[in-house]
Amino acid sequence: MSALDEPLHKLVGDRTAKVLADSLKLHTTGDLLYHFPRRYAERGELTRLDDLEVDEHVTVVARIEKVTVIPFRQRRGNRLEVVVTDGSGRLTLTFFNQAWREKELRPGARGMFAGKVGAFQRVRQLANPDYQLLDADEGSGAAERFAGRLIPVYPASAQAPSWKIAQCVEVALDSMAATGWEGVGEPLPPQLRADRELLPLPEALERIHRPRAQVDVAMARSRLKWDEAFVLQVALARRRAADRALPAVARTAPAGGLLDAFDARLPFTLTEGQRQVSAEIFADLAQEHPMHRLLQGEVGSGKTMVGLRAMLAVVDTGGQAVLLAPTEVLAQQHHRSITEMMGDLAEGGMIGGSELGTKVRLLTGSTGTAARRQTLLDLVTGEAGIVVGTHALIEDKVRFHDLGLVVVDEQHRFGVEQRDALRAKGDRPPHLLVMTATPIPRTVAMTVFGDLETSVLDQLPSGRSPIASHVVPALEKPNFLARAWERVREEVAKGHQAYVVCPRIGDEEDDPKARRKTRRAAEPDLEEVDEGAEADAEERRPPLAVLEVAERLRGGPLAGLRVEVLHGRMPPEAKDEVMRRFAAGELDVLVATTVIEVGVNVPNSTVMVIMDADRFGVSQLHQLRGRVGRGSAPGLCLLVSDMPAGTAARARLDAVAGTLDGFQLSRIDLEQRREGDVLGQAQSGVRSSLKVLSVLQDEDVIAAAREEAARLVADDPDLTRHPDLASALESLLDEERAEYLEKG
């Protein structure tokens, strides 16, 4: 066992170890040494008391003259006032609620005191200063060393403050140094370290916790970034190598089949981007190992068409294809648009169906018993070449004749296990195509880290119109909101339609907590306010609700228009009927939750008003906006918010209004959320496994590490000649992350 795996209680005692474990999840010496400072405070030069300037960071050497504990008058607590002198002047040190320090800060004791000079009632003071008492025989050398040091400031908790963590780290470093860092391996190969001029690992850990100057911090961070990037890249390179070793059925569509018949009927020509991406996918499908491709496309770039052509190619080879959608509304929409595009090619084996055709089935949680039974039969016999569905496709009862391709729409809406359960239904691993419009943090990270092959669709089909986006500050300028409703009426008068989106349904029980948070609706429809969009104010009114807003609009600014509601808790038939009527132009305004976020395609819709827009995340807003401007008339998206200018939420809205580039917005989203755990299932950055490496700032390190890792894995696939790297990999890939990599 490495010394880094030593339990902390052996190092710092049971009580301290329990505090570190409970409040910061630090259990071993390694956990503690990899708990890096988030910043460094500078003590400043040694300064005489009569030379002190307010707002300067200083270190003074002085003798304690007087110590007083003063209770607060209006509230519980106290402050400890310590007056010190160096013969040239006096300075007050103030400690809040730390009366216990009176025992060691005795009059007559001499020490070094460091902090930022402030003034209270015209008296210069240091508040809660850092200090070290000096023995009588310690001279100026100790003071110079103390003054010059950078003070590490650690991510801390109330139970484990930064200074306490620093003390524990000092003990750990001394203990490791005493054993010569015995058992601590070197994950980076010697040649790589030499080429990149990187510090040895023990020295990097020593310098990041005990830097003498900022250059030490920079050198340590450079080395530790390489550790993170390289070990991850090796994990991903081995995963790719294992993927290439897996057997899959090569799927090459024969000429004159279903795909050719479909292409011949298209009433438009594919964009250059669609043709190029299709070629990349067909090349992958022709391989005898599973495709593992991410298709990133701007909202409205025609991803579904590319996905459908891939599915038809697989059906041409005798296989079956699945399109997995995150919501019932979207699954129904996909099924409807696919069957409409295919016409009689979607009626294989049925009266009036094309002899080249296949059956296209829909399977969701609300599919009726008879239809479900028929669909399951068609899948197991191979009659149905294509099935569109939701999580219902993952149930144990669902069996396939020959599953060849899984297409996942909006990948971030599925748990990893759900996707894997579906892939496991093939006799041999099926090919996988993941489609997403705005990559979200883990997708961005995985893409940068190169676990997925990537295709990009950034060209909009001809006939699509640009979308203008504006923030509507409802509290600051109520007349702007009134004008927004006028714009809706103007569009309807031109024969167009509108969406109004709200974060809440409005039929919940009156649970104040649920009303305030509005995080997730109770159904698997994933109508949710994005985790990246937390409110900037703690106490706010409940989010606006579909049912209330629809009522207000019918009786107010949109009176006389045909206004209907759509949300995830409506019965499936009712949802489908509302969508059908809206698509047919029988409704003017649809007031909905985020159930319309992805895939809903009504080209006649030209305006979208998003209420409480600050309660949604960047990706969601971009997706929602993509529902308008899908026809020849220009689109308009109005982001209504009560948040004042200057807040983080308002800055997020300004960013969305300022660009239509989904790739740029995904970077903003990543910055907002912190970087998701690259190998884990966490969607936001709360559990980030990246301590010093930044997916956004360190792309050059990641790219270089990817090349080095690919070379090493090609040369030593099992890492038999790199045991320290293999150990580092093992500790990075705890059970959950390893499983994620295994399942891909």
VENBELFEN-V802143 format. One record per residue. RES is the residue in one small letter. PSI is psi as a letter, one per 20 degrees, with the letter a starting at -180 (NA if undefined). Layout:
RES&PSI  RES&PSI
This chain:
m&p  s&q  a&h  l&i  d&i  e&p  p&q  l&h  h&h  k&h  l&g  v&j  g&q  d&g  r&g  t&g  a&h  k&g  v&g  l&h  a&g  d&g  s&h  l&j  k&k  l&o  h&h  t&r  t&h  g&g  d&g  l&g  l&h  y&j  h&n  f&q  p&q  r&h  r&r  y&p  a&q  e&p  r&h  g&r  e&q  l&p  t&q  r&q  l&h  d&i  d&j  l&p  e&p  v&q  d&j  e&q  h&p  v&r  t&p  v&q  v&p  a&r  r&q  i&p  e&g  k&q  v&p  t&p  v&p  i&o  p&q  f&q  r&g  q&i  r&r  r&q  g&r  n&r  r&q  l&p  e&p  v&p  v&p  v&q  t&q  d&j  g&h  s&i  g&a  r&q  l&p  t&p  l&p  t&p  f&p  f&p  n&l  q&l  a&h  w&i  r&i  e&h  k&h  e&h  l&m  r&q  p&p  g&h  a&q  r&q  g&r  m&p  f&p  a&q  g&a  k&p  v&p  g&a  a&p  f&o  q&l  r&j  v&p  r&q  q&r  l&p  a&p  n&l  p&q  d&q  y&r  q&p  l&q  l&q  d&r  a&h  d&j  e&p  g&b  s&h  g&g  a&h  a&g  e&g  r&g  f&g  a&h  g&i  r&q  l&p  i&o  p&p  v&o  y&q  p&p  a&r  s&r  a&h  q&h  a&n  p&r  s&g  w&h  k&g  i&g  a&g  q&g  c&g  v&g  e&g  v&g  a&g  l&g  d&g  s&g  m&g  a&h  a&h  t&j  g&k  w&l  e&p  g&j  v&o  g&r  e&n  p&h  l&p  p&q  p&g  q&g  l&g  r&g  a&g  d&h  r&j  e&l  l&q  l&q  p&q  l&g  p&g  e&h  a&g  l&h  e&g  r&h  i&h  h&h  r&l  p&q  r&h  a&r  q&h  v&h  d&g  v&g  a&g  m&h  a&g  r&h  s&g  r&g  l&h  k&g  w&h  d&g  e&g  a&g  f&g  v&g  l&g  q&h  v&g  a&g  l&h  a&h  r&h  r&g  r&h  a&g  a&h  d&g  r&h  a&i  l&q  p&p  a&q  v&p  a&p  r&n  t&o  a&p  p&q  a&q  g&j  g&b  l&g  l&g  d&g  a&g  f&g  d&h  a&h  r&i  l&p  p&j  f&r  t&q  l&q  t&r  e&g  g&g  q&h  r&g  q&g  v&h  s&g  a&g  e&g  i&g  f&h  a&h  d&g  l&h  a&i  q&q  e&k  h&q  p&p  m&q  h&m  r&p  l&p  l&o  q&p  g&q  e&q  v&p  g&j  s&i  g&k  k&g  t&h  m&g  v&g  g&g  l&g  r&h  a&g  m&g  l&h  a&h  v&g  v&h  d&h  t&j  g&j  g&a  q&q  a&q  v&p  l&o  l&o  a&q  p&h  t&q  e&g  v&g  l&h  a&g  q&g  q&g  h&g  h&g  r&g  s&h  i&g  t&h  e&g  m&h  m&h  g&c  d&i  l&i  a&j  e&k  g&p  g&j  m&r  i&p  g&i  g&q  s&q  e&i  l&i  g&r  t&r  k&q  v&o  r&q  l&p  l&o  t&r  g&h  s&j  t&p  g&r  t&g  a&g  a&h  r&g  r&g  q&g  t&g  l&h  l&g  d&h  l&g  v&h  t&i  g&j  e&g  a&o  g&h  i&p  v&p  v&p  g&a  t&b  h&h  a&h  l&i  i&i  e&q  d&h  k&h  v&o  r&q  f&q  h&g  d&n  l&o  g&h  l&p  v&p  v&p  v&o  d&p  e&m  q&h  h&i  r&i  f&q  g&q  v&g  e&h  q&g  r&g  d&h  a&h  l&g  r&h  a&i  k&i  g&q  d&g  r&q  p&p  p&r  h&q  l&p  l&p  v&p  m&p  t&q  a&g  t&o  p&p  i&r  p&g  r&h  t&g  v&g  a&g  m&h  t&g  v&h  f&i  g&k  d&h  l&q  e&q  t&p  s&q  v&p  l&o  d&j  q&p  l&q  p&q  s&q  g&i  r&q  s&q  p&q  i&p  a&p  s&p  h&q  v&p  v&o  p&n  a&h  l&g  e&h  k&m  p&h  n&h  f&h  l&g  a&g  r&h  a&g  w&h  e&g  r&h  v&g  r&h  e&g  e&g  v&h  a&h  k&j  g&j  h&r  q&r  a&q  y&q  v&p  v&p  c&q  p&i  r&q  i&g  g&j  d&j  e&r  e&q  d&m  d&o  p&h  k&g  a&h  r&h  r&g  k&g  t&l  r&g  r&p  a&r  a&i  e&r  p&k  d&i  l&k  e&o  e&q  v&p  d&q  e&h  g&i  a&l  e&q  a&q  d&h  a&q  e&g  e&o  r&r  r&q  p&q  p&q  l&q  a&q  v&g  l&g  e&g  v&g  a&g  e&g  r&h  l&h  r&h  g&i  g&d  p&h  l&k  a&p  g&i  l&q  r&n  v&p  e&r  v&q  l&p  h&r  g&i  r&j  m&q  p&q  p&h  e&h  a&g  k&g  d&h  e&g  v&g  m&h  r&g  r&h  f&g  a&h  a&i  g&j  e&i  l&q  d&g  v&p  l&o  v&o  a&r  t&a  t&j  v&h  i&j  e&g  v&q  g&i  v&p  n&n  v&n  p&h  n&i  s&p  t&i  v&p  m&p  v&o  i&o  m&q  d&l  a&h  d&i  r&j  f&q  g&r  v&g  s&g  q&g  l&g  h&g  q&g  l&g  r&h  g&i  r&i  v&r  g&k  r&i  g&b  s&i  a&q  p&q  g&q  l&p  c&p  l&o  l&o  v&p  s&q  d&i  m&p  p&q  a&q  g&i  t&q  a&h  a&g  r&h  a&h  r&g  l&g  d&h  a&g  v&g  a&h  g&i  t&q  l&j  d&o  g&h  f&h  q&g  l&h  s&h  r&g  i&g  d&g  l&g  e&h  q&g  r&i  r&q  e&p  g&q  d&o  v&h  l&i  g&a  q&i  a&p  q&h  s&a  g&j  v&h  r&k  s&p  s&i  l&o  k&h  v&i  l&p  s&p  v&h  l&g  q&h  d&k  e&h  d&g  v&g  i&g  a&g  a&g  a&h  r&g  e&g  e&g  a&g  a&g  r&g  l&g  v&h  a&h  d&h  d&m  p&h  d&j  l&k  t&h  r&j  h&m  p&h  d&h  l&g  a&h  s&g  a&h  l&g  e&g  s&h  l&g  l&m  d&r  e&g  e&g  r&h  a&g  e&h  y&g  l&g  e&g  k&i  g&NA
